[in-house]
Amino acid sequence: MWRRLLWPLAVLLVLSAAAVVLHELGLGHIFTRENMEALKDLLARAGIWGPLLYLALCIVGIALMSPALPWIVLGAMFGVAYGIPLASAGITLGAGACFLMARHTMRPVLRRLAPMLCGAISSQGEL
């Protein structure tokens, strides 16, 4: 059972560490005009790795519960043809990561804390 919880806990630990690092670097309010310009410059300097860096930052940003709108606006720097699919993919993958973390880390907790609820859900579908 512990092996099943190991990777979601590792992901949660990495995201928590990323949040602490962002806070310690003073980027707690990351979506200011100056920070967005700096991030845009960073992505522009990354060259061919820019879209992949944007995708990774978007996934982590969404997983850390940042608002999606600034990521969509930042994705516009790649143009409409590339920016919209990149923003959609990053936001969707970030939301999927949040879902998977919640599902795999909260399932055992729910089974312990709410056995009656789990029984009702199991009759409808698997929990």
C-alpha positions in Angstrom: 0.0 0.0 0.0 2.9 2.4 0.8 4.3 1.9 -2.7 1.1 3.0 -4.2 1.2 6.3 -2.2 4.9 6.9 -2.8 4.8 8.6 -6.2 1.8 10.9 -5.4 3.5 12.0 -2.2 6.7 12.6 -4.1 4.9 14.8 -6.6 3.2 16.6 -3.7 6.6 17.1 -2.1 8.1 18.5 -5.3 5.2 20.9 -5.8 5.4 22.0 -2.2 9.1 22.6 -2.5 8.5 24.6 -5.7 6.0 26.8 -3.8 8.4 27.4 -1.0 11.2 28.3 -3.5 8.9 30.7 -5.4 7.9 32.3 -2.1 11.5 32.6 -0.9 12.5 34.2 -4.2 9.8 36.8 -3.8 7.7 35.4 -6.6 4.7 34.9 -4.4 2.9 37.5 -6.5 4.2 36.1 -9.8 1.6 37.7 -12.0 2.7 41.3 -11.8 3.5 43.2 -15.0 7.3 43.1 -14.3 7.3 39.4 -13.6 5.2 38.6 -16.7 7.6 40.6 -18.8 10.6 38.8 -17.2 9.0 35.4 -17.9 8.2 36.4 -21.4 11.9 37.4 -21.9 13.0 34.1 -20.4 10.8 32.2 -22.8 12.0 34.2 -25.8 15.6 33.6 -24.9 15.0 29.8 -24.5 14.7 29.5 -28.2 13.4 26.2 -29.4 13.0 25.1 -25.7 10.7 28.0 -25.0 7.4 26.1 -25.7 8.5 23.2 -23.6 9.6 25.5 -20.8 6.3 27.3 -21.1 4.4 24.0 -20.9 6.3 22.9 -17.8 5.8 26.2 -16.1 2.1 26.2 -17.0 1.6 22.7 -15.6 3.4 23.5 -12.3 1.7 26.9 -12.1 -1.8 25.4 -12.5 -0.9 22.6 -10.1 0.1 25.3 -7.6 -3.4 26.8 -8.1 -2.4 29.9 -9.9 -5.1 31.5 -12.1 -5.2 30.3 -15.7 -5.8 33.6 -17.4 -2.2 34.8 -17.1 -0.9 31.6 -18.6 -3.2 32.0 -21.6 -2.0 35.6 -22.1 1.6 34.5 -21.8 0.9 31.7 -24.3 -0.1 34.4 -26.8 3.5 35.3 -27.3 3.8 32.1 -29.3 1.1 33.3 -31.7 -2.5 32.1 -32.1 -1.6 28.9 -34.0 0.9 27.7 -31.3 -0.1 29.7 -28.2 -3.7 28.5 -27.9 -2.9 24.8 -28.2 0.1 25.2 -25.8 -2.0 27.1 -23.2 -4.8 24.5 -23.5 -2.4 21.6 -23.2 -0.6 23.2 -20.2 -3.7 24.0 -18.3 -5.3 20.6 -19.0 -2.2 18.7 -18.0 -1.9 20.9 -14.8 -5.5 20.2 -13.9 -5.0 16.5 -14.7 -2.0 16.4 -12.4 -4.1 18.0 -9.6 -6.9 15.5 -10.2 -4.5 12.5 -10.1 -2.7 13.8 -6.9 -6.1 14.3 -5.2 -7.4 10.9 -6.3 -4.4 8.9 -5.3 -3.6 10.7 -2.1 -7.2 11.2 -0.8 -8.6 7.7 -1.6 -7.0 6.0 1.4 -8.0 8.9 3.6 -11.6 8.7 2.5 -11.7 4.9 3.0 -10.6 5.3 6.6 -12.7 8.4 7.5 -15.9 7.7 5.7 -16.5 4.0 5.3 -20.3 4.5 4.8 -19.7 7.0 2.1 -17.2 4.7 0.4 -19.8 1.9 0.5 -22.4 4.1 -1.2 -19.9 5.2 -3.8 -18.7 1.6 -4.4 -22.3 0.5 -5.2 -22.4 3.2 -7.9 -18.8 2.9 -9.1 -15.4 2.2 -7.7 -13.8 4.6 -5.3 
